[in-house]
């Protein structure tokens, strides 16, 4: 292969990956493979400068916007570039040495770098004029992006108007990353275990797909966050350092990436990266490296940029968490909501210190698309604490007799019939044994019926001993106390405590009841909305799809799932059995007024006199609303022990702060 043809092939592969990543939310290449191709292309072009073209991926960023796309295309006021991605420490050291040399610093001078996480999300560019959000664009090709303003405005922590007294810049572009936290993604999966569109493979892909949705009401229900990290065009403001810029962004109401540190020299950059890689599983967001920038903005301007990247900023990536193993067989597993999904059973392999035996294949359509077969040698990837997934099949090592797997014709657990919904198949039998454990654990959860002592191990024991064969059997355990005491590690005290917990759980709030019984696509938030709107279980059960869709946040998919649930003979039998066992959901009373009406509370740190859920319930009963993060609508912050960054941000924004004693006094006065 000639150098010219090899360069052309590399450009084609990189452009294809760019188009997939930026416009479709996924890529056939792993990050490590993409970086390797990019490094090889750059080396070949350096060796053959006559073959460099203006449209080479090394000379530009992003990808061409999709032709005929659903969103209008608008220009950025200042180009939105990318930064140099580095994988090894020697390259980072060389980058720092070049920067110091270009700045002509004395030999004994130390260059300061501001360091923060490199978040794995979707970049966006927000334009504010006199403090008011005018539009929000995707990064697009770096010079123009898609107009995602309507969807971006649904993100709760994204300020529609800059906070503070002003004056504000006449124009300023705020750059940042739209992401989904690990907890938010887990709650989304719990609330809507799968969607008909197959959106929930991982947080980054879900974020990208969400921002391209045509229905802002659906976008609003997704737990998206905007993390600001830079500015583009600015008219009417100036900053001396990146650290100062971050402080101003926070004062304007933006969430900024944490942890952050200004370090001395490249040695500090290397140390910061190693610390974050070691701590990555404990951080709230997925990240794939760190970003380091020369802290002084005048030095950034002096260093300038190449045709593609700045000379003052770098990304130092983490080591990819990949492993190669063999697929022993393709099986099927049944989730809590009845979704029957494929799973690859693997030869055990060590991946980031964990022995992996299974990998997710998400849904049958994705399995067919990736063409994974028993006997294949595959590459698997693990992000955070998420179950590993298959990211590549080594076709050159595929056995000659390997055949594509087919979806099961019946439920693999109970042999019952399966229902098709979009890319997924479901088992509709609520008493399916593989669903049963998950359903009971979910029903007993803290945010549902709140039955302490019914974790996965305990429920598995109850099901194995045939003491529980349906969710209503949980409320008929008292007469079986003698049988419970015969189970391993079930003593008199723990058994009696559990029975008392079950008895107290017979009158749950309506929202907790709806969340606990496991209606597909109805999570905690939607359950609260339905309960508040209709008031009683009977009214919800009698509502048609049109009536359900009058509830804020309920779309066609959710409405159809609710109607289907209450139309099912089996589900009606289960509800009747729960009622016969004394389970009576309390009527929900809408709070139309109260002494705290119009106020929005955020809780941070630990409370000693009550749980955070109890505190939220108390202020909601008095007419207030609660939020999970600091935003422009928040009026009050309650700070307990070890309060974190929310407290710092509240102080910056001048929000009223209550310690635990002041909060107790507020409740007493209200």
N, C-alpha and C positions, 0 to 999 in steps of 0.2 A: 504494500500500500504506500503510495506517495505521501509526502508531507501535506500536500494540498488536499488530497482526498481524506486523509486522517483528520485534518482540521475541519473540513466540511462536515464529516460524520460527527465529530464532537460537538460542533455548533448545533447540528440538527437535534442531537440527543438532549443537549442542554435546553434548547428552545422548547422542545416538547415537554420537558420536565417543568420549565418555567410556566408554560401555558396551563399545565395541569395544576400546579401548586397555587398560582395566583388567581386563576379564573374558575377552577373546578373544586378547589379545596383539598386536593390530594395529588400525590405523585407516585409513579411506579418506581422511582429511585428513592433510596434512603438518603438522608442528609449526608452521611459519610460518602456514599457513592457519588452524589452530586458534587460534593467538595473535591473529590479526587478527579472527576472529569474536568472541573473548572481549573484546577491546578495544572493538569496535563495540557489543556488548551492554552493556558497562559504561557507555559514553558515553550510549546511549539511555536506560538506566535512570536515570542522573544527571539527564538532561533531563526525565524523566517519573517522578519518585519515587513517584507514586501507582500506578504499574504494577509496582513491585518486589514480588515474592512471596517467601515464606520458602523455597520449593523451587527458586528460580532458581539456575542454576550459579554465579552470582556470590556466592551466599550460602552455598554449601556446597562440599565437595571430593569427589573420587572419583566413584563411580557406584554405583547400587543393586546389591547382590550378586545373582548369578543365582538365580532361583527354582528350587527343586528341585536345586540344585547338589550335587556329590558330596562336598563338605567341610562340616563343621559350622560354624556361624557363632557367634563369641564376641565379647564387647565388649572394646574397649581400655579400660584403666584411666584413661587420659587421652586426649582426642581427638587424632587424628593428622591434622593439617592440611596444607595446601600453603602455598607462599610466592608472593609477587608475582613474575611473570615480566615482565621489561623487555627491550626490544629496542634502545633508543637511549640514547646517553650523557646527553642532557638529562633523560630520565626518571629515570635513576640519580642524577644530581646533585640533582634535585628531591626524590627520596626521602630522600637524606642530609640535605638542608636541613630537611625536615619533622621527621626524627628529632632533629636538634640543637635545633630550636625547641621540640619537646615536652619535651625534657630540660632546657630553659632553661639551656643551656650559655653561658658567657661568650663574647663575640665572638672572643677569641683562643684559645679552647679547641679542641683537636683530638680528634675522636671516632675511636676505634680500631675497626677492622673486621677480623674473622677471615675469610680468603678460602680457598676450596678448590674443587676441580672439582665441577661438576654432572654426576654420572654418569648414563648412559642405561641404566637397568636397571629392576628391579621392587622397590618398597618393601616392607619387612617390619618387624614389631614383635615383639621377643623379650622375654618376661617371665622374669626370674630371681628366685628366692627363696632367700635365704641363699647366693647364689653358684651355684645350680643351675638350669639351664634347665628351665622348666616347660612353656612352650608358645611357638609362633611363629605369628603371624597375618599375613595379607596386610593391606594398608591398607584395602581394601574401600571403604566409604562414609565413612571417617574416624572413625566412632564404633564400628564393629564390622567384623571381618574374618574371612576364612575360615581355619580351623585347618589350617595347612600344616606342623605340627610334625614329622611323620614325614619329610616330604621335606626340610625345612630341616635336620634333624639329619644328613643325608647330606653336607652341605657341609663340606669338610675344614677350612677355616679358621674355621669357626664354633665357638666354644668351647661345649661342653656344660656345662662348669663354669668359672667365672671363675678365672683364673690368679692366683697370688700368695698370700700368707699370710692375707689377710683382716685384720680382719673385713669382711664384705660387707654391702651394704644388705639390709634385711629383704625389700624388694621394689624392683625397678627394671625399667623398660621400656627396652630398648636399641633405638633405631631405626636402620635402615640400608638399604642398597641391595644387592639380589642381582644380580650382574652376571656376565658372561662376558668374560674378557679377549680382546683381539684374537688373541693367540697361542693361547689355549685354543679359541676358536671356529675358527681356522684348522686346528688339529689335529683338532678334532671333524669338520670337513668332510673332512679328509684321511682320517680313520679310517672315517667313514661318509658318503661323499660325498653321498649323499642317503638319506633314510629313506622308508619306505612311507607315512608320515604327512605328509611334506612339511614337516618342522619347521625346516629349516635355511636360512631366507631371510636372516636377519641375527641378530646376537648378542642383541639385545633381545627379538625375537619368540621366539627359541629359548629364552631364559631363562624368559619368561612361560609358554610352552607346557610346558616341563620341570617347573615348579613345580606344574602342574595334573595331572601324570601320576599314575595310580593305582598304579604299580609303583615303589616306592622304589629297587629295584635298578637300574632304568634311570636314575633321577635321580642315583644315586651315580656312574654312569659319565660323567655330563656334567660338564664342568669349570667348575662354578659357584663363585663367591666371594661372601662377605658383607663389605661395607665399612660399618663403623659411622660414623654422623655426628651422632647426637643421642640424647637420652633423653626419655622421656615421664614417666609417674608415677615418683616415687622416694620411698622411705621408708628413711631411715638413711644418707643421704650428702648432701653439699653441695659446691658448686664456686663459685669466684669468677668465673672466665672460661671462655669456650668453649675457649680454648687449654689451660687446665688440665683441662677435661673430656676433651679429646682425649688428653692424656697419660695420664689414668686409664684411658680405654678401651683404649689400647695396652697399658698395664700389666696389664689384665685379660685380655689375649690377643686383642683384636680388631684386625683390620687397619683402618686409617683412611685416608681419601682423601689422596693426595699428588699434586702439591705443595701445601703449606699455608703461609700467611704471614699474620701480623698486620700490617696496614698503617695508616698515619696518614691519615685523611680519605678522602673519595670519590675524590680524585685517585689514591690508592693502589689503590682498587678498580678504577678504569678501567684503570690500568696492568697490574694482575694479569690482568684479563680479556684484554687485548690480547696479553700474553705467552703465555697458554694457548691462545688461538686460533691464534697463529703456530706453536705447538709441538704442536697437537692430534694430528697424524699420528705423532709420535714417542712419544706417551704410550701406556702399555700398555692403557688402556681407552678405549672410546668415550665421549665427553662432548659435550654440546650447549651448554655455557656454564659459568659459575662461580656459586657461591653465596657471598654476603657476609652476615655476621651481626655485629651490634654485639657486641663481644667481652665486655664486662662483663655478667654474667648479672643483676645487680641492676638495671641499666639496661634490659635486655630486659624484666624484669618491670614496670618503671615505664612503658615504652612500650606494653606490652599488645598487643592485636590488634584488628582489625576483625572483622566477623562471619565473615570467610572467611580472612584472612591476618594474620600478625604484622606489626607496624609496625617490627620490628627486624631483619628478614631479607629479602633480595631475591635473585632469580636474574637474572643478566645474560646473556642468550642470545647465542650466536655467530650470525653472519650465515648463514642457511641456504645450503647448497651445492646450489643448484638451477639448472637450465637448461632452456630450451624448444627443441625441435628437431622434425624430421619423421622418421617411420619410412619408410625406403626399402623394406625388405622384412623379412619374418619368416623367419629361417633356423633350422637345427637344427645343434647341435654335439654331438660325442661326447666324453665325459669319460674319465678314466683307468679308471674301473670299468665303463665301457660305458653309463653313463646318457646317454640322448639327450634333450637339453633345448633348449627354444626360445631364440633370441637375436634381439633387435631390432637390425638394421643401420640406422644413423642417418646423417642428414646431419651431418658433423663439426661439433662445437660445443665451445667452451671452457667447462670446468667446473672451478673452483678451480685454474686454472693448468694444466690437463691437457686436451689435445684428445681428446674422446670420440667414438668411432665405433660402439661397440656397447653394448648394455645388456642386463642379465640379465632373463629372464622366469621363471626358476626351474623351472617344470614346466608341463605342458600344461593341467592343471586350473586353475592360477593364471592362465595366459594367457587361458583361456576366461572365468574370473571377472572379470578386468579388461578383457576385450574389446578387446585391442590389435590393430590391423589395419595392414597396409601402407597408407601414405598419411596415417595419423593424425598430428596434431600432439600431441606428448606433453611432459610435464614429467618430467625425470629428476633423480635425487638420488644423490649420492655420499657415503658415510659412511666416513671414514678412508681406507684404501687399498683398500677393497672395490670390485669392479666396480660401476659405476652400475646402478641399477634404475629401471624406469618406475614412477612413483608416481601419475600422473594422465593421463587422455586427455581432450583438449578436444573433446568430442562435437560442439560447435557448429561446429567447423572440419573435420569428417570429410567426405571426398569421397563423393559419392553412389554411386560404384561400388565402395567398399571392402567386402571380404567377409571373414568370419572365417577365419583360417588353420586348417588341419587338421594333426594330427600325421602324420609320415611313415609310410608303410606298410612301409618297409624302411629299413635303416640308411643314412643319407646318405653314409657313407664307404665301406662295403664292399658295400652292397646286400644284406646278410644279413638274416635274419628278426629281428624284435624281440619281446621278452618284456615283458608288463605286470606291474608290481609296485606296487600302491597307485596313487599319482598319477604314477608314473614309468614310462617304457619304457626297456628296456635292449637293447643289442646283445650277444649272448652269444659272439661270435667273438673269442677272445683275440688273434687275429692281425689284427684290424681295424686298418687303418693309422693311423686317428686315435687309437685306444687305445694303439697300439704305442709311440709316442714317450713318452707319459705313463707307461706301465707300466715301460719300461726306466729312465727317469729315477727313478721311485719305487724300483724294485728296486736301483738303484745308490746310493740315498740313504744319508746318514751313519748313520741309525738302522735301515737294512735291511742290504744286502750291503756297504755302505761301500766303493764303488768310486770313487775320486777320478778326475776327468777325464771322467766321462760325464754332463755337463750337457745341458740341452735342445738347445743349438746343435750339440754334438758328435753327439748321438743323431739329430737331424734330418739331419745330413750322412750318417751311416751308413745310415739308412733310404733317403734319396734315392739314394745310390750303390748300393743293393740289396746292401750287405754284411751287413745285418741284416734279417731278415724275421720273426723271432720272438724271444721273450726268451731262448730257449736258444742262439740264434746268437751272443749276447754272449760265450759261453764257447768259441766256435769261431773267434775272430778271429785267433789266433796264425798259422795258415797263410796268412792274408790280409794279412800285414804289408806286402807290397809295394804292394797296392792301397790300404792305409791311408795310406802315405807319399805317394801321389799326390793325396790330398785337400788342399784349401787349409788352410794353417796347421797341418799335421800334420808335425812334424819328427821326426827319428830319436829324439831323447831323449824327447819327450813321448809318442811312440807306444810306445816300449819301456817307459816308466813305466806307461802304461795297461795294457799286456799283463801286466806284473808284478802290478799291482793286481788284475786279473781272476783271475790264477792264485791269489793269496792268498785271494780271496773264495770259493773253491770249497768251503770247509768252514765255513760260517757257523753261528753258534749257532742252535738250532732256532727260538727266538723271532724272531730276525732273518729267518730264512728264511720263516716264516709271514707276517710283516709285509711282506716284500719281494715275495712272489708275488701279492699283491693279491687276497686273498679279501674279497669284499664284506662290509662292516661289521666286519671284523677289523683293528683298529689295533694300535699298538705295545703298549698295556696288555693288551688281550685276548689278543694273541699270546703275551705272557709268561705269562699265566694258563694258557692252553692248554698251552704247552710244559712248564711246571712240573707241571701236573696229570698229563699223559699221558706225558711223557718222550721219546717218539719220534714221528716223522712217521707211521709205520705205524699206531700206536695211534690217533692222531687221525683218520686216514683211515678207519679201521674203526669208529669210534664212531658210534652213532646219536644222534638228537636228545636222548633222555632222558639218555644218558651225558654228552653235552656240557653239558646244563643243570645238571649237578651242580657245574660249575666256577663259582666265585664270579664274578659279573658277566656270565655268559652267559645270555641270555634266549632266548625262542622265535625272534626275528628272527635273532639271530646264529647260533643252532644250525642253523636252516634253511639259512642261507647257507653254513655250513661243510659240511653234508651235501650240498647241491646242488653245491658246488664239487668235492668229491671223487667225486661220482657222475657227473660229466661225462666223456664219452669223450675230448673234446678236452683237458680239463685233465689227465686221466690220461696222455695221450700227451705233453703238455708236461712233466709231472713225470718221465716215463720218459726223455725226451730230455735233461733236466737231469742226471739220474743218469748217463746214458751219456756226458755231457760232463764227468763227474767231480765234479759238485756233490753233496756229501754233508753234509746238516745234522747237526751234532753232537747227540748225545743230551743232553737237559736233565737235570741232577741237582738234585733238590730239596734245598735246604739246610735240614735239620731242626734243626741245631744249629751252633754255632760260637762263637768267643770274643766276638763282638759281637751275639749273639742278644738280641733285646729292645730294641736301641737303634735310633733313627731319626735319620738324618743329613740335614741340609740344606746345600747348597753355595752359596756366594755369592762373587762376584768371580772373577778369573782365576787359574788355577794355572799354574805355570811348568814343573813336572816331568811333568805328565800332563794329559790333557783331562778335562773334568768327567765325561764318559761313562765314561772309564777309572776315575776315582775312585769313581764310583757302583758300577761293576762290582766293584771290589775290596772295598768294604764289604759289598756284597750277598753276595759269595762267602764272607765271614766271618760270615754269619748276620744282618746288619743289614738294615734297610729304609731307603729313601730317600724324601724328600718334596720338593715344589717350593716350599713356603711354610712359614712358622713357624706351628706349631699346638701344642696342649697335649701331643701325643704326641712331639714332637721332643725328643730328648735331647742332640744334638750339632750344632754348626754349624761348618763348615770355611770360614774366611774367607781368600780370596786377595786379590790386588791389586784396589784400587778396589771393595771390598765396599760394598754399598749399605744400604738401609733394613732388610734382613733382619738385618744385624749389629746395628743399633741396637735392634731389637725383641728380639733374643736377649739382649742385655745387660740390657734392662729386665726380662725374664722370668727372668733368672738361669740361662740355659741354658749348658752347657759350650761354650766356644769354643776352637777349635784354629787356630793359624796353620799355614802350609804345613809348617814344620819339625816342629811338634808332631803334625800329621797323619801325616807320614812316619814319625815315631817310633812312633805308635800302630799303624800298619800293620806296622812291623817287629816290634813286641812281640807282635802278634796272630798 
